[in-house]
Amino acid sequence: MERLRDYLASLPAGPVAETEALATEVAACWEHFTGSSAARIPAAEVLWRLRNAVWRSPLLSFDLASEAQGEAGLAGPAALRWEMDVENETAAIAAPAHHGAAPTRPRLDMAELAEQIVRLILAHRQDHRLRWYSDGSVRVAVGTILPEGAGFKQTISNRRRKFRRALEEQLPTAGWRKVKDYVFAPPSDQTHRIVHGARPAVISTGSTNRSESITSS
């Protein structure tokens, strides 16, 4: 919830330009809002259905399209207009959304999405979509970025394949190498670099713990 509040606090009042980033934050705490279950929309589907967002503190309003419209990038009569009160942690359907069948955002670009993740990796940033290890290697949490149930099964599978390929094309240009699917190791001069503010992953081994190193396992 605090992540969403902090994100919204950084935005100017009015229409929200970066809908994808907003949808990620809303989906992460969707089920914590009283009233969010009214339309039985799972949190994962908010990622693909949310559009036309407007922020006027403390209210965030947006459309949630039907599943088919969410896949097509369209908003129409079946979309619902929601209002979320981030102070009181409530959500309610305000009214049906009537925007016709005009596109409100482009289809999700996997190469662009991969580029966003690559920038985070190259900057050694701590992020809920990344899991850093003590030797400097990183696992990309594809289940968080492209969760199961966030659309048609075949669509999610295709998106994950395109996303993985984009990562595998972009990271090597910066010297990173693939260890296995969604796991990458840094250039040799960056090995064992500990991410600022991040904790190495720890695996329990009986009565003792050890830091996990992907590249040495």
PyMOL commands that set and color helices and strands:
alter all, ss='L'
color gray80, all
select helices_A, chain A and resi 2-9+19-32+43-49+67-72+110-122+142-145+153-174+188-190
alter helices_A, ss='H'
color red, helices_A
select strands_A, chain A and resi 14-15+50-56+59-64+80-85+90-96+130-132+138-140+177-180+183-185+202-205+208-211
alter strands_A, ss='S'
color yellow, strands_A
deselect
rebuild
show_as cartoon
